[in-house]
Amino acid sequence: MSDAETPDANDEPETVQINLRVSEAFLEDIDATWKEEGFNSRSEFLRHAARDAVKHPEFTRRGWKEIATGEHALRTGESELVPRDAVVEAMDESNVE
């Protein structure tokens, strides 16, 4: 293979810029989220979110809302984690009829 055909380790796939219009309130939520979650930038966060949506279409909007609601409840102390053993025990009890 010639040098011209050898991929450079620093080569990134070609990217295309797109425009996205969102409300200011939603943009504030996006900015707070990417910072809280440790992303390096808004763009990195939005690429990650879009990639997840495309690669995992089985995650429905309803499912994401349920996850977000559960996360919020844990963070605010409205809910607490349940030990795995307790969940398994509850499942075993519900299967006994």
Buried (B, 14 or more C-beta within 10 A) or exposed (E): EEEEEEEEEEEEEEEEEEEEEEEEEEEEEBEEEBEEEEBEEBEEBBEEBEEEEEEEEEEEEEEEEEEEEEEEEEEEEEEEEEEEEEEEEEEEEEEEE
